[in-house]
C-alpha cells in the first residue's frame, strides 16, 4: 500500500478513536512506537499521520511530551467537526452550536426568499408540510425528518443565494442525525409543524421581515425543545 494511503488510514483511525471518546480533549495519543507496532508501518508514516491531525487542529504536538487532543472548539477541519457532531460526543455543545449556526444563516435565507420564492416553490413547501403532518399522525420519524429537511432546502434555494445552499450541503449528514434524535419526541414534532406553517404563510405574504421573524421563532423553539426534551438542561 502506498505510504500516502497508509498515512490517511492511520490518521483516519486516530480521528475515529478521538470522536468516539476513546481519547478525550487533553489526553495523550499513543506514542510513535505503539502506533508503529499497531499498524506495522514506519515511524515516518506515523509522524505524517499525526501531523495530519495537527494540521486539522485536532491534536497538538508538544516536543518531548507527546501528542495531545485539542478541544473541539480548536478544530479547524469541517469534516472532523461534522464527524464529532454526528458521533454524538460533545453532544450538548455540538447540538446547541449547530442550531446557533442555523439561526444565523436560515433567518437570512428566509428574509431573502420572501421576495424571490416562486408559486411552485410555495406549493412544494405546502406538500412537504402536509407530509410532516401525515408522518406525525403515525409517528413515522424517518418520513417526518425527510420532509423537514426538504422543507428547509427549498427555502435555502429559494433565497437565490448560491453560497447558502453550498454552505449547508456538508451539514446534511449531521442535520439528519440531529433531526432524527429530536423528532422522536412527538411534542417536538407538533411544535415543528406549527412553526413551519407560520413560515409558509410568512413567505406566501412576500414580507421579508415577517419571514425572518417566523424562521427565527422556529430556531428559538427548536433550541428550547432540544434543551428541554433531549438534553434536559435549563
N, C-alpha and C positions, 0 to 999 in steps of 0.2 A: 504494500500500500504506500502511495506517495506520502512524503513527510507532511506536506501541507494538509492532506486528508487526515493524517494521524493527529496533527495539531488541532484541527477542527473537532475531531471526535473527542479528544481529551478535554478541551475547553468546554464543549457542549455537555459532557458528562458532569464536569465540575459545576457548571451552571445549574444543571438539573438537581444536583445534590444540594446546592445552595437554596434554590427556590422551594425545594421540598421541606426545608427546615433542618436538614442534617447539619448544616453549618450556619449558625445564627450570626447576625451582624456582630462584629468584634471578635469572632472566633478565628482560629488559625486553620488554614487549609493544610492538607497533608504535605509533608516535605518532598523535596525532589526525589529522594531515594525511594520513598513509599510509592510515588506516582510512577517512577521508572519500573519498579517491581510489579505494580498492579497492571500496567499496560504493556510491559515488555518493549519499551522504547528507549531511545537515548535521552540523556539529560538535556541536550539541545532542544529536542522535540518538546519535552516537558516545560522547559523555560519559555518557549514560544507560546505554548498553550496558556501558561499563567499570564504572560504579557498580554495575551488577547483579552483576558478578563480584566486586566489592569486598564487597557485601552477603553473598555466598556464602562469603566468606573465601578465595576462590581467588586473588585479587590484592589488592595494596595500592597506593594512590595516594600518591606522595611528591611534594608540590608542588615544582615546579622541577626535578625529577629524572626523573619518568616513572612508569610503572605496572609493578610487579614481580610476578612469580608467586610465590605463597607455597608452602611445602612442604605436602604432602598432610596432614600432622598438624594443620595450622591451618585446613583447610577445614571449613566448618560446614554445608554442604548435603549431605544424604544422597544426593540424585540425582547430584551432581557426584562424590562419593566412589565411588559404585557405578559410574559411567561410567569412572572411572580404574581401578578394580579389574577391571572387565570387559575393558578395553582391554589389560590385561596389563603396563602400565607400573608402576613401583614394585612389581614382581612379588613379590619375596621378602617385603617388608614387608606388602603388602596380603594376600597369601596366609596368612601366619602370623597376622596380626591377625584375619583372618576366622575362623580356627579357634579363636583365643582367645575371640572373641565367642560362637561356637557352644558352646564348652566351658562358658562361664558360664551360658548360657541352657538348653542342651539337657540338661545333667545335672539341673538343677532340674525340667525338664519330665518327664524320666523318673521322677524321685522322686515327683512328683505323680501321674503316670499310673499308677503301680503299684497304687494303691488305687482308681482311678477307671475304669480301662480295662475295656471290656466283652469278653465272649467273642467277639462278632462282630468287634471290632477286633483281637483276638489272631489270629483266623483270617485277617484281611486282612494282618496282619504276616507270617504264615506264607506266604501266597500271594506277597507281594512278595519275600520271601527266596527262595522257590522260583524266581521269575523271575530274580533276580540270579544264582542258581546256574546256571540254564539258559543265561543270556546269557554267563556266564563261560566255559562249556564251548565256545561257538562264538565267543568274543571279540566279541560284539555290544555295543560300548561304549554306543551310544545307548540300547539297551533296559536295559542294566545301570544307567546313570545315572538313567533314568526311574524304575525300580523303587526305587533307592536314595533318591531324593528323596521319592517317595511314602511309603516306609517311615518316614522321619523326620517327614513331615507328619502321619501317623496318630498318632504319639506326641505331637506338639505339640498336636493337637486333643484327644487323649485326656486330656491334663493337665487339661482343664476350665477352663483359664485363657485367656480370650479375648485377652488382651494379648500372649501368647506368639505365637499364630498371626498376629496383626496385625503384630507387630514383624518377623516373618520374611518376610512377604509381599513387601516391597520387595527382599529379598535373593535372591528366587527366580532372577532372571536371572544374577547373578554366581555364585550357588551352582552353577547348571547349567554355567556356563563352567568353573569350577574343578573340578567333579567330572569333567567330560569330560577335562580336562587330566590329572588324576591317574589316572583309571580306564583310561587307555590302557595302563597298566602292569599286566600280568596278575598279578604278585605282589601289587600293591596290591589288586586285585580279590579275591584269595584271602584276604588279611588282613581285608578289609571283610566278607566272607561269614562268616568265623569269629566276629568280634566282634558282628555283627548277630545271629547265632544265640544268643550269650550274652545279648544284650539281650532277645530274645524270651523266653528261659527265665526271666530275672530278672523280667520283667513278668508272666509267667504265674504265678510264685510269689506275686505280690502283695506282695513285700518292697520297701519304698521305698529302703532303704539299699543293698540288693543291686542294685536297678535303677539307682540313681545311680552306683554304682561301675562297673557294666557300661558305662554310657554314657561315663563319664569315661575308662575304659580305651580305649574306641573313639576318643575325641577324642585321647588321648595317642598311640595307634597311628597315627592319621591324620596327626598332626604329624610323627612320626618318619618315616613313609613320604614325606611331602611333602619334608622336608629331604634324605632320603637319595636318593630316586629322581627327584625333579623339580627341586629347587633345587640339589642337590648341595652342601649345606653341612653342616658338622659340627653 
